[in-house]
Amino acid sequence: MTSTGKVRIRTSRTLQPPKVWNAVAAYGAKHNCTGNIWCGQDLACNALAAAYILLPVSATMVFRALADPTRLAVLEIVMRQEMTVTDLTARFAVTQPAISQHLAVLRESGLVLHRREGRQIFYRADPKGLRPMFRWIDEYRIFWQERMPRLRTLLREMRHE
C-alpha cells in the first residue's frame, strides 16, 4: 500500500492469444526436442505443452487473466459492485490506461461485462466467464477419480512384493 492508501500492484500488458506451436517449437529447439508434445526430455517442455496445448483457448485465457494480481483484484471489486474505470483507478496506484487494459483483458476472457450510460462505461463481473475454468477443473477431477483406485491397487501390490 502507498501512503495514500491505494494498492500498488505491478501491471502487465494486455493478453494476446498464446502462439502455442511457436513457443513449444522455440523451446524444443533449445534441447533438440522432436516437436512431440510429451518429449520426456525436459520438464519445462512438458509443462509448456500442458499449459498451452491441452487447455482449450478460452480456459487458457481465463487462467492467464486471473493470474495477474491486479486483474484479480479488479475482478473481485467488480464482483461486488458495478464500477467505472475512474472509480476503479481511484482504488489502485496505477494509471487509468493500465486499469483500462486490465478491464480489456477481463472482457476478452469473458469475465467482465460492460454497459454504456451516457459518457461513462460501467463494468461488472460475469460469473458465466468462469465456466471454461470450471469445465477444465471438472475434466481433471474425473481424470484423477478414475485413476486413484488403480494407483491404490498398484501401491498395495508394490508393498506386498
VENWO-V253401 format. One record per run of one state. SS is the DSSP state (hx for helix, st for strand, lp for the rest). FROM is the first residue (numbers start at 1). LEN is the number of residues. Records with the same first field share a line. If there is no record, write none. Layout:
BEGIN
SS->FROM-LEN + FROM-LEN
END
This chain:
BEGIN
lp->1-6 + 8-12 + 31-12 + 53-4 + 68-1 + 81-2 + 93-3 + 109-3 + 118-2 + 126-1 + 161-1
st->7-1 + 83-2 + 92-1 + 112-6 + 120-6
hx->20-11 + 43-10 + 57-11 + 69-12 + 85-7 + 96-13 + 127-34
END
